Amino acid sequence: MSHKIGIFGGSFNPIHIGHLVIAEAAWQEFGLEKIIFIPTADTPQKDMHNIDKYLRYEMVRLAIAGNDHFSISPIEIEREGISYTVDTIRELRERCDVNTDFYFIAGTDAVADLPEWKYNKELLHACYFISASRPEKKEKLAKTIAFFGELGKEKILTLKTPELAISSTILRDWLARGVSTRYLMPDSVIQFIKEHHLYRR
């Protein structure tokens, strides 16, 4: 019997309802057993805005509490040095049943940039990619699928639920300026940010 596991990697800096909506939609639409959230540690592309990786991890843990098919893994924040997605998938592959299929969930921009990822073809052989849907990125995503040919057509999937027009970048700015983020983030995460004085200028 095969297992279908969703992997949701990201900086989650901070996590917001857009992430949770995408994860829940992917779980339902693709019949996944569970979604594992994997907050990134040090990545080649992103500056984490001086937010400690363990604080970002805790925000995710708080955000997904109460959802039985959501879980969290410290696999990347415990890894030394720069962390690449391919390393994570390799490690998960070693830990899981040989009949497990992985579905890596990511925003449209991230999936569209797959041709620039390290070991991208190995990644596509190792897991499916679920791209959140953004109409204005449809053409770029189509080019990415074409770039990988038949492999791209088979392994890059599109989520019907649209990606919400909300981003961690916008929320960081609002938090810095004291603008309310209520209803855009779980209350537990907002409280955690207040208690730890995060994202202040």
N, CA, C and O of each residue as an XYZ file, in Angstrom:
804
protein
N       0.842     -1.205      0.000
C       0.000      0.000      0.000
C       0.872      1.249      0.000
O       1.814      1.358      0.785
N       0.554      2.187     -0.884
C       1.360      3.398     -0.971
C       0.839      4.459     -0.006
O      -0.338      4.467      0.356
N       1.734      5.350      0.400
C       1.398      6.448      1.299
C       1.654      7.763      0.573
O       2.639      7.898     -0.153
N       0.767      8.726      0.772
C       0.909     10.037      0.139
C       1.072     11.086      1.237
O       0.141     11.375      1.989
N       2.271     11.643      1.308
C       2.609     12.596      2.362
C       2.926     13.961      1.759
O       3.741     14.077      0.843
N       2.275     14.983      2.284
C       2.570     16.346      1.845
C       3.703     16.939      2.653
O       3.774     16.751      3.868
N       4.588     17.653      1.983
C       5.697     18.353      2.626
C       5.527     19.844      2.330
O       5.517     20.247      1.167
N       5.397     20.654      3.366
C       5.242     22.097      3.160
C       6.455     22.787      3.762
O       6.529     23.012      4.970
N       7.391     23.113      2.904
C       8.599     23.794      3.345
C       8.484     25.288      3.127
O       7.802     25.740      2.207
N       9.148     26.049      3.972
C       9.124     27.491      3.789
C       9.747     28.194      4.977
O       9.978     27.583      6.021
N      10.014     29.469      4.817
C      10.590     30.230      5.920
C       9.526     30.545      6.968
O       9.843     30.711      8.146
N       8.236     30.630      6.533
C       7.138     30.922      7.455
C       7.530     32.076      8.389
O       7.599     31.930      9.609
N       7.779     33.218      7.760
C       8.390     34.337      8.479
C       7.573     35.631      8.344
O       8.027     36.582      7.707
N       6.348     35.675      8.948
C       5.716     34.654      9.784
C       4.712     33.809      8.998
O       4.340     34.144      7.873
N       4.283     32.707      9.618
C       3.224     31.888      9.037
C       1.910     32.671      9.085
O       1.681     33.445     10.015
N       1.035     32.467      8.070
C      -0.243     33.191      8.026
C      -1.332     32.277      7.464
O      -1.071     31.128      7.105
N      -2.546     32.800      7.394
C      -3.676     31.955      6.988
C      -3.551     31.474      5.549
O      -4.106     30.434      5.193
N      -2.823     32.223      4.717
C      -2.618     31.770      3.335
C      -1.911     30.427      3.299
O      -2.275     29.549      2.517
N      -0.890     30.263      4.154
C      -0.177     28.985      4.233
C      -1.128     27.865      4.658
O      -1.112     26.773      4.090
N      -1.948     28.150      5.656
C      -2.839     27.126      6.208
C      -3.932     26.739      5.217
O      -4.298     25.567      5.122
N      -4.451     27.711      4.485
C      -5.478     27.432      3.471
C      -4.916     26.538      2.365
O      -5.568     25.586      1.937
N      -3.702     26.851      1.908
C      -3.057     26.050      0.862
C      -2.814     24.625      1.343
O      -3.080     23.667      0.617
N      -2.310     24.484      2.567
C      -2.017     23.154      3.103
C      -3.275     22.313      3.225
O      -3.282     21.139      2.856
N      -4.333     22.910      3.740
C      -5.592     22.180      3.914
C      -6.177     21.783      2.553
O      -6.684     20.674      2.382
N      -6.097     22.700      1.596
C      -6.619     22.419      0.258
C      -5.833     21.292     -0.416
O      -6.423     20.420     -1.054
N      -4.516     21.309     -0.276
C      -3.684     20.257     -0.871
C      -3.985     18.902     -0.235
O      -4.085     17.891     -0.930
N      -4.128     18.889      1.085
C      -4.464     17.651      1.797
C      -5.742     17.045      1.242
O      -5.823     15.840      1.009
N      -6.743     17.902      1.033
C      -8.043     17.421      0.572
C      -8.032     17.062     -0.909
O      -8.504     15.994     -1.299
N      -7.491     17.958     -1.733
C      -7.575     17.778     -3.188
C      -6.768     16.586     -3.692
O      -7.174     15.914     -4.640
N      -5.622     16.323     -3.055
C      -4.758     15.240     -3.533
C      -4.816     13.995     -2.647
O      -4.038     13.059     -2.833
N      -5.741     13.988     -1.682
C      -5.927     12.808     -0.856
C      -4.693     12.426     -0.057
O      -4.341     11.250      0.035
N      -4.037     13.430      0.523
C      -2.815     13.176      1.281
C      -3.142     12.682      2.693
O      -4.145     13.084      3.283
N      -2.296     11.820      3.220
C      -2.514     11.320      4.577
C      -2.283     12.415      5.604
O      -3.035     12.547      6.569
N      -1.243     13.191      5.387
C      -0.916     14.272      6.315
C      -0.019     15.281      5.611
O       0.526     15.019      4.539
N       0.116     16.434      6.243
C       1.014     17.484      5.762
C       2.061     17.722      6.845
O       1.720     17.982      7.999
N       3.328     17.633      6.471
C       4.410     17.929      7.404
C       4.971     19.315      7.077
O       5.513     19.533      5.993
N       4.837     20.234      8.006
C       5.412     21.571      7.840
C       6.888     21.510      8.233
O       7.237     21.001      9.298
N       7.746     22.034      7.361
C       9.181     22.003      7.632
C       9.744     23.422      7.500
O      10.111     23.846      6.404
N       9.812     24.148      8.610
C      10.413     25.495      8.560
C      11.888     25.403      8.168
O      12.617     24.534      8.647
N      12.309     26.304      7.299
C      13.688     26.311      6.845
C      14.611     26.906      7.896
O      14.194     27.696      8.743
N      15.859     26.514      7.820
C      16.890     27.113      8.675
C      17.591     28.179      7.847
O      16.979     29.183      7.483
N      18.865     27.971      7.548
C      19.600     28.898      6.690
C      19.408     28.466      5.245
O      19.688     27.319      4.894
N      18.941     29.365      4.421
C      18.735     29.027      3.016
C      19.615     29.892      2.129
O      20.042     30.970      2.541
N      19.893     29.428      0.909
C      20.753     30.206      0.003
C      20.098     31.504     -0.448
O      20.798     32.465     -0.767
N      18.734     31.552     -0.481
C      18.072     32.709     -1.082
C      17.580     33.756     -0.107
O      17.477     34.927     -0.472
N      17.270     33.369      1.139
C      16.501     34.282      1.996
C      17.257     34.791      3.221
O      17.972     34.054      3.900
N      17.067     36.081      3.469
C      17.500     36.695      4.721
C      16.323     36.556      5.688
O      15.207     36.963      5.366
N      16.567     35.984      6.867
C      15.470     35.708      7.789
C      15.111     36.891      8.686
O      14.393     36.725      9.671
N      15.603     38.074      8.355
C      15.219     39.302      9.051
C      15.460     39.206     10.559
O      14.680     39.706     11.370
N      16.556     38.551     10.901
C      16.986     38.435     12.299
C      15.980     37.716     13.201
O      15.986     37.901     14.418
N      15.116     36.894     12.596
C      14.176     36.099     13.392
C      14.779     34.709     13.569
O      14.989     33.988     12.594
N      15.051     34.346     14.789
C      15.672     33.064     15.098
C      14.843     31.904     14.534
O      13.613     31.930     14.582
N      15.520     30.901     14.007
C      14.833     29.770     13.384
C      13.927     29.028     14.356
O      12.898     28.486     13.952
N      14.302     28.998     15.643
C      13.466     28.308     16.633
C      12.193     29.099     16.939
O      11.171     28.514     17.297
N      12.251     30.415     16.801
C      11.054     31.235     16.969
C      10.094     31.010     15.797
O       8.884     30.902     15.997
N      10.631     30.939     14.580
C       9.778     30.653     13.417
C       9.159     29.258     13.536
O       7.996     29.054     13.187
N       9.942     28.309     14.029
C       9.443     26.945     14.247
C       8.273     26.959     15.232
O       7.253     26.308     15.006
N       8.431     27.699     16.315
C       7.386     27.748     17.346
C       6.114     28.392     16.809
O       5.012     27.974     17.165
N       6.255     29.410     15.952
C       5.075     30.037     15.360
C       4.297     29.046     14.505
O       3.066     29.034     14.524
N       5.014     28.220     13.757
C       4.341     27.198     12.944
C       3.650     26.181     13.845
O       2.510     25.791     13.590
N       4.334     25.759     14.887
C       3.758     24.775     15.807
C       2.448     25.294     16.402
O       1.466     24.558     16.504
N       2.447     26.551     16.788
C       1.238     27.154     17.339
C       0.125     27.241     16.291
O      -1.041     26.981     16.588
N       0.499     27.607     15.073
C      -0.481     27.818     14.002
C      -1.216     26.535     13.614
O      -2.401     26.578     13.280
N      -0.528     25.401     13.655
C      -1.139     24.146     13.177
C      -1.751     23.321     14.309
O      -2.336     22.267     14.062
N      -1.617     23.795     15.547
C      -2.164     23.059     16.689
C      -3.668     22.849     16.498
O      -4.394     23.768     16.118
N      -4.114     21.635     16.767
C      -5.541     21.336     16.664
C      -5.944     20.704     15.347
O      -7.083     20.258     15.205
N      -5.035     20.653     14.375
C      -5.332     19.991     13.102
C      -4.635     18.628     13.097
O      -3.407     18.561     13.045
N      -5.401     17.559     13.151
C      -4.841     16.214     13.296
C      -4.008     15.754     12.108
O      -3.147     14.887     12.255
N      -4.254     16.322     10.940
C      -3.460     15.888      9.770
C      -2.334     16.865      9.431
O      -1.720     16.756      8.370
N      -2.063     17.807     10.312
C      -0.893     18.674     10.191
C       0.125     18.279     11.265
O      -0.237     18.000     12.408
N       1.393     18.261     10.881
C       2.465     18.033     11.855
C       3.649     18.910     11.479
O       3.634     19.565     10.437
N       4.670     18.923     12.319
C       5.835     19.771     12.072
C       7.101     18.968     12.305
O       7.139     18.098     13.175
N       8.137     19.257     11.530
C       9.412     18.563     11.671
C      10.553     19.575     11.797
O      10.578     20.577     11.084
N      11.503     19.308     12.713
C      12.674     20.179     12.871
C      13.845     19.749     11.988
O      14.978     20.172     12.216
N      13.584     18.920     10.991
C      14.638     18.303     10.180
C      15.600     19.336      9.586
O      16.799     19.076      9.487
N      15.082     20.507      9.189
C      15.960     21.509      8.560
C      16.617     22.431      9.577
O      17.779     22.802      9.416
N      15.884     22.805     10.625
C      16.500     23.733     11.583
C      17.590     23.047     12.406
O      18.437     23.710     13.004
N      17.561     21.711     12.431
C      18.598     20.975     13.163
C      19.807     20.652     12.288
O      20.830     20.180     12.785
N      19.688     20.904     10.998
C      20.792     20.614     10.076
C      21.811     21.748     10.112
O      21.442     22.922     10.165
N      23.062     21.401     10.084
C      24.131     22.409     10.092
C      24.308     23.023      8.706
O      24.141     22.343      7.693
N      24.641     24.293      8.666
C      24.988     24.953      7.411
C      23.782     25.261      6.534
O      22.636     25.209      6.978
N      24.075     25.586      5.265
C      23.026     25.900      4.299
C      22.181     24.663      4.037
O      22.702     23.557      3.895
N      20.866     24.866      3.974
C      19.941     23.745      3.807
C      19.281     23.798      2.433
O      18.698     24.814      2.055
N      19.374     22.707      1.698
C      18.731     22.598      0.392
C      17.570     21.610      0.469
O      17.633     20.626      1.206
N      16.520     21.873     -0.287
C      15.348     20.996     -0.292
C      15.715     19.566     -0.644
O      15.156     18.624     -0.083
N      16.644     19.397     -1.565
C      17.026     18.051     -1.988
C      17.588     17.245     -0.824
O      17.375     16.035     -0.750
N      18.306     17.903      0.088
C      18.839     17.204      1.264
C      17.709     16.706      2.159
O      17.771     15.606      2.708
N      16.688     17.529      2.294
C      15.542     17.167      3.132
C      14.791     15.978      2.544
O      14.442     15.041      3.263
N      14.545     16.018      1.237
C      13.818     14.915      0.593
C      14.625     13.620      0.682
O      14.059     12.552      0.916
N      15.937     13.710      0.498
C      16.783     12.512      0.624
C      16.654     11.904      2.021
O      16.521     10.690      2.176
N      16.698     12.780      3.038
C      16.633     12.305      4.419
C      15.268     11.699      4.739
O      15.179     10.664      5.399
N      14.202     12.355      4.264
C      12.864     11.825      4.493
C      12.680     10.485      3.787
O      12.030      9.578      4.307
N      13.259     10.379      2.602
C      13.168      9.125      1.837
C      13.805      7.980      2.619
O      13.296      6.859      2.609
N      14.905      8.259      3.287
C      15.584      7.227      4.083
C      14.754      6.819      5.299
O      14.822      5.670      5.737
N      13.979      7.742      5.840
C      13.214      7.484      7.057
C      11.882      6.789      6.788
O      11.359      6.101      7.664
N      11.335      6.956      5.600
C       9.969      6.514      5.329
C       9.907      5.208      4.552
O      10.893      4.741      3.982
N       8.716      4.646      4.551
C       8.422      3.427      3.797
C       8.763      3.634      2.324
O       8.569      4.720      1.779
N       9.264      2.598      1.698
C       9.671      2.685      0.293
C       8.496      3.030     -0.619
O       8.695      3.547     -1.718
N       7.285      2.749     -0.172
C       6.086      3.016     -0.978
C       5.485      4.400     -0.726
O       4.341      4.661     -1.098
N       6.253      5.275     -0.100
C       5.754      6.620      0.190
C       5.992      7.553     -0.993
O       7.096      7.621     -1.534
N       4.939      8.273     -1.387
C       5.055      9.330     -2.402
C       5.006     10.668     -1.683
O       4.099     10.919     -0.889
N       5.983     11.528     -1.960
C       6.026     12.849     -1.346
C       5.461     13.902     -2.297
O       5.697     13.866     -3.504
N       4.716     14.829     -1.726
C       4.133     15.933     -2.483
C       4.607     17.233     -1.837
O       4.145     17.609     -0.760
N       5.523     17.902     -2.500
C       6.100     19.130     -1.944
C       5.222     20.309     -2.325
O       5.029     20.598     -3.506
N       4.693     20.987     -1.316
C       3.765     22.105     -1.529
C       4.535     23.418     -1.482
O       5.343     23.643     -0.582
N       4.281     24.269     -2.449
C       5.000     25.548     -2.492
C       4.153     26.592     -3.216
O       3.218     26.262     -3.945
N       4.502     27.840     -3.000
C       3.831     28.929     -3.702
C       4.180     28.921     -5.183
O       5.159     28.298     -5.595
N       3.384     29.606     -5.972
C       3.583     29.624     -7.421
C       4.969     30.124     -7.805
O       5.604     29.571     -8.702
N       5.439     31.173     -7.127
C       6.754     31.738     -7.449
C       7.861     30.710     -7.254
O       8.754     30.579     -8.091
N       7.794     29.984     -6.144
C       8.829     28.998     -5.839
C       8.854     27.883     -6.885
O       9.922     27.485     -7.351
N       7.674     27.385     -7.248
C       7.614     26.300     -8.242
C       8.048     26.810     -9.617
O       8.733     26.104    -10.358
N       7.652     28.021     -9.947
C       8.035     28.601    -11.241
C       9.552     28.753    -11.362
O      10.101     28.726    -12.464
N      10.221     28.914    -10.218
C      11.677     29.073    -10.203
C      12.429     27.733    -10.117
O      13.650     27.725     -9.960
N      11.729     26.627    -10.215
C      12.360     25.309    -10.091
C      13.573     25.093    -10.997
O      14.527     24.440    -10.575
N      13.573     25.619    -12.227
C      14.761     25.432    -13.072
C      16.045     25.959    -12.434
O      17.136     25.534    -12.815
N      15.936     26.887    -11.459
C      17.105     27.455    -10.792
C      17.471     26.719     -9.503
O      18.492     27.023     -8.888
N      16.648     25.757     -9.092
C      16.918     25.026     -7.856
C      18.064     24.041     -8.042
O      18.282     23.513     -9.132
N      18.788     23.809     -6.958
C      19.880     22.838     -6.988
C      19.298     21.422     -7.103
O      18.336     21.079     -6.416
N      19.890     20.616     -7.972
C      19.463     19.226     -8.176
C      17.964     19.136     -8.497
O      17.265     18.270     -7.971
N      17.481     20.026     -9.353
C      16.043     20.091     -9.606
C      15.472     18.809    -10.233
O      14.356     18.406     -9.903
N      16.225     18.173    -11.126
C      15.707     16.952    -11.747
C      15.660     15.795    -10.747
O      14.738     14.980    -10.775
N      16.653     15.732     -9.869
C      16.619     14.712     -8.820
C      15.385     14.934     -7.938
O      14.723     13.975     -7.539
N      15.083     16.187     -7.641
C      13.915     16.513     -6.827
C      12.629     16.063     -7.506
O      11.755     15.482     -6.862
N      12.511     16.329     -8.797
C      11.291     15.957     -9.514
C      11.143     14.446     -9.621
O      10.024     13.934     -9.657
N      12.247     13.736     -9.672
C      12.162     12.269     -9.667
C      11.758     11.770     -8.277
O      11.113     10.729     -8.149
N      12.143     12.519     -7.241
C      11.928     12.071     -5.863
C      10.564     12.453     -5.300
O      10.070     11.801     -4.379
N       9.951     13.500     -5.844
C       8.659     13.921     -5.294
C       7.855     14.705     -6.325
O       8.390     15.194     -7.320
N       6.566     14.807     -6.059
C       5.693     15.668     -6.844
C       5.782     17.087     -6.277
O       6.120     17.270     -5.108
N       5.484     18.074     -7.096
C       5.401     19.452     -6.627
C       3.973     19.945     -6.819
O       3.413     19.849     -7.911
N       3.397     20.468     -5.755
C       2.060     21.061     -5.827
C       2.214     22.571     -5.788
O       2.720     23.135     -4.817
N       1.774     23.213     -6.852
C       1.874     24.665     -6.935
C       0.540     25.304     -6.616
O      -0.479     24.967     -7.219
N       0.547     26.227     -5.668
C      -0.651     27.021     -5.419
C      -0.950     27.841     -6.676
O      -0.038     28.206     -7.417
N      -2.209     28.122     -6.904
C      -2.620     28.752     -8.148
C      -2.664     30.273     -8.053
O      -3.318     30.836     -7.176
N      -1.950     30.929     -8.977
C      -2.044     32.382     -9.120
C      -2.157     32.682    -10.603
O      -1.199     32.468    -11.346
N      -3.318     33.179    -11.056
C      -3.568     33.388    -12.486
C      -2.479     34.174    -13.210
O      -2.139     33.861    -14.351
N      -1.929     35.202    -12.542
C      -0.931     36.039    -13.219
C       0.406     35.327    -13.418
O       1.261     35.808    -14.161
N       0.589     34.170    -12.748
C       1.827     33.399    -12.876
C       1.644     32.168    -13.759
O       2.562     31.360    -13.902
N       0.461     32.027    -14.351
C       0.125     30.828    -15.129
C       1.101     30.593    -16.279
O       1.514     29.461    -16.529
N       1.468     31.671    -16.976
C       2.358     31.556    -18.130
C       3.767     31.132    -17.700
O       4.383     30.281    -18.341
N       4.268     31.719    -16.628
C       5.602     31.378    -16.138
C       5.654     29.927    -15.665
O       6.639     29.225    -15.896
N       4.581     29.481    -14.998
C       4.514     28.105    -14.519
C       4.499     27.133    -15.700
O       5.134     26.079    -15.658
N       3.765     27.500    -16.753
C       3.701     26.657    -17.953
C       5.085     26.512    -18.587
O       5.434     25.441    -19.083
N       5.869     27.586    -18.570
C       7.234     27.532    -19.112
C       8.117     26.607    -18.282
O       8.961     25.892    -18.821
N       7.915     26.625    -16.959
C       8.692     25.746    -16.079
C       8.368     24.288    -16.352
O       9.267     23.450    -16.428
N       7.081     23.983    -16.500
C       6.663     22.611    -16.811
C       7.269     22.173    -18.138
O       7.767     21.054    -18.257
N       7.228     23.054    -19.138
C       7.799     22.738    -20.454
C       9.308     22.534    -20.374
O       9.862     21.705    -21.096
N       9.975     23.284    -19.500
C      11.426     23.175    -19.319
C      11.825     21.750    -18.962
O      12.851     21.251    -19.424
N      11.003     21.091    -18.128
C      11.314     19.730    -17.688
C      10.683     18.647    -18.564
O      10.860     17.457    -18.304
N       9.947     19.057    -19.601
C       9.379     18.091    -20.548
C       8.358     17.160    -19.904
O       7.529     17.594    -19.104
N       8.421     15.885    -20.255
C       7.457     14.905    -19.746
C       7.520     14.784    -18.226
O       6.500     14.568    -17.571
N       8.721     14.923    -17.672
C       8.882     14.849    -16.215
C       8.100     15.978    -15.542
O       7.449     15.775    -14.517
N       8.177     17.169    -16.139
C       7.444     18.315    -15.602
C       5.942     18.118    -15.669
O       5.224     18.446    -14.724
N       5.462     17.581    -16.790
C       4.023     17.342    -16.950
C       3.503     16.341    -15.920
O       2.379     16.457    -15.432
N       4.338     15.363    -15.602
C       3.924     14.320    -14.663
C       4.012     14.761    -13.209
O       3.155     14.413    -12.397
N       5.053     15.530    -12.880
C       5.361     15.749    -11.467
C       5.008     17.143    -10.925
O       5.011     17.343     -9.710
N       4.707     18.097    -11.797
C       4.317     19.430    -11.312
C       2.804     19.565    -11.426
O       2.251     19.574    -12.525
N       2.151     19.668    -10.288
C       0.690     19.694    -10.203
C       0.218     21.069     -9.744
O       0.940     21.787     -9.053
N      -0.990     21.420    -10.135
C      -1.541     22.729     -9.755
C      -2.730     22.547     -8.827
O      -3.623     21.740     -9.083
N      -2.721     23.304     -7.758
C      -3.802     23.278     -6.785
C      -4.937     24.170     -7.277
O      -4.700     25.313     -7.670
N      -6.159     23.663     -7.259
C      -7.292     24.442     -7.750
C      -7.601     25.632     -6.838
O      -7.983     26.703     -7.308
N      -7.430     25.430     -5.535
C      -7.677     26.527     -4.597
C      -6.673     27.650     -4.854
O      -5.467     27.404     -4.830
N      -7.137     28.869     -5.098
C      -6.199     29.952     -5.425
C      -5.344     30.368     -4.242
O      -5.755     30.263     -3.086
N      -4.148     30.843     -4.556
C      -3.249     31.382     -3.537
C      -3.790     32.745     -3.098
O      -4.076     33.599     -3.938
N      -3.929     32.946     -1.806
C      -4.462     34.214     -1.305
C      -3.454     35.344     -1.506
O      -2.242     35.144     -1.424
N      -3.982     36.522     -1.769
C      -3.116     37.686     -2.001
C      -2.646     38.247     -0.670
O      -2.982     39.370     -0.292
N      -1.863     37.441      0.029
C      -1.310     37.836      1.325
C       0.094     37.245      1.384
O       0.321     36.129      0.917
N       1.014     37.975      1.945
C       2.383     37.472      1.981
C       3.037     37.811      3.312
O       2.639     38.751      4.001
N       4.044     37.027      3.653
C       4.807     37.294      4.878
C       5.509     38.641      4.796
O       5.676     39.320      5.809
N       5.920     39.029      3.592
C       6.594     40.317      3.398
C       5.680     41.468      3.812
O       6.096     42.375      4.532
N       4.427     41.421      3.348
C       3.447     42.459      3.704
C       3.198     42.451      5.207
O       3.150     43.507      5.837
N       3.042     41.267      5.780
C       2.754     41.171      7.213
C       3.907     41.693      8.067
O       3.686     42.332      9.095
N       5.137     41.419      7.636
C       6.295     41.947      8.390
C       6.262     43.472      8.416
O       6.557     44.090      9.439
N       5.907     44.068      7.297
C       5.827     45.531      7.222
C       4.710     46.053      8.123
O       4.891     47.034      8.845
N       3.565     45.395      8.075
C       2.437     45.823      8.909
C       2.775     45.688     10.393
O       2.481     46.579     11.191
N       3.392     44.570     10.749
C       3.765     44.359     12.150
C       4.762     45.423     12.627
O       4.685     45.903     13.758
N       5.689     45.774     11.748
C       6.686     46.793     12.092
C       6.034     48.156     12.309
O       6.498     48.961     13.118
N       4.943     48.401     11.567
C       4.263     49.697     11.663
C       3.096     49.692     12.652
O       2.418     50.702     12.836
N       2.874     48.538     13.285
C       1.801     48.451     14.265
C       0.418     48.328     13.663
O      -0.577     48.588     14.340
N       0.340     47.933     12.391
C      -0.954     47.742     11.725
C      -1.531     46.387     12.148
O      -0.789     45.415     12.286
N      -2.828     46.321     12.351
C      -3.471     45.080     12.788
C      -3.344     43.969     11.735
O      -3.553     44.198     10.544
N      -2.996     42.759     12.201
C      -2.942     41.580     11.317
C      -4.000     40.557     11.730
O      -3.939     39.390     11.344
N      -4.961     41.014     12.514
C      -6.022     40.123     12.959
C      -6.755     39.514     11.768
O      -7.021     40.200     10.781
N      -7.076     38.242     11.860
C      -7.743     37.446     10.829
C      -6.815     37.053      9.680
O      -7.188     36.238      8.835
N      -5.620     37.620      9.642
C      -4.648     37.234      8.616
C      -3.657     36.204      9.149
O      -2.962     35.541      8.379
N      -3.601     36.076     10.468
C      -2.730     35.122     11.142
C      -3.507     34.515     12.308
O      -4.399     35.163     12.855
N      -3.179     33.279     12.697
C      -3.836     32.714     13.876
C      -3.582     33.592     15.099
O      -2.506     34.171     15.247
N      -4.583     33.684     15.971
C      -4.450     34.514     17.170
C      -3.253     34.098     18.027
O      -2.576     34.940     18.616
N      -3.001     32.783     18.089
C      -1.880     32.289     18.899
C      -0.544     32.802     18.388
O       0.371     33.057     19.170
N      -0.434     32.954     17.066
C       0.807     33.456     16.465
C       0.949     34.954     16.722
O       2.039     35.437     17.030
N      -0.149     35.681     16.593
C      -0.122     37.125     16.873
C       0.302     37.376     18.321
O       1.104     38.269     18.595
N      -0.242     36.579     19.244
C       0.111     36.722     20.650
C       1.582     36.413     20.895
O       2.250     37.099     21.668
N       2.084     35.367     20.223
C       3.487     34.979     20.350
C       4.410     36.100     19.860
O       5.425     36.395     20.490
N       4.051     36.716     18.743
C       4.837     37.821     18.181
C       4.873     39.008     19.158
O       5.913     39.640     19.345
N       3.730     39.294     19.769
C       3.672     40.385     20.746
C       4.549     40.086     21.958
O       5.310     40.942     22.410
N       4.439     38.876     22.474
C       5.176     38.497     23.682
C       6.686     38.536     23.480
O       7.438     38.837     24.408
N       7.130     38.225     22.239
C       8.569     38.171     21.962
C       9.069     39.413     21.220
O      10.227     39.480     20.808
N       8.175     40.395     21.059
C       8.548     41.681     20.439
C       9.208     41.477     19.062
O      10.236     42.083     18.761
N       8.599     40.613     18.234
C       9.169     40.311     16.917
C       8.704     41.312     15.863
O       7.632     41.904     15.981
N       9.516     41.488     14.848
C       9.247     42.298     13.654
C       9.098     43.787     13.960
O       8.573     44.537     13.137
N       9.550     44.216     15.126
C       9.500     45.638     15.414
C      10.663     46.351     14.740
O      11.729     45.767     14.545
N      10.452     47.622     14.383
C      11.526     48.406     13.790
C      12.461     48.865     14.877
O      13.446     49.547     14.596
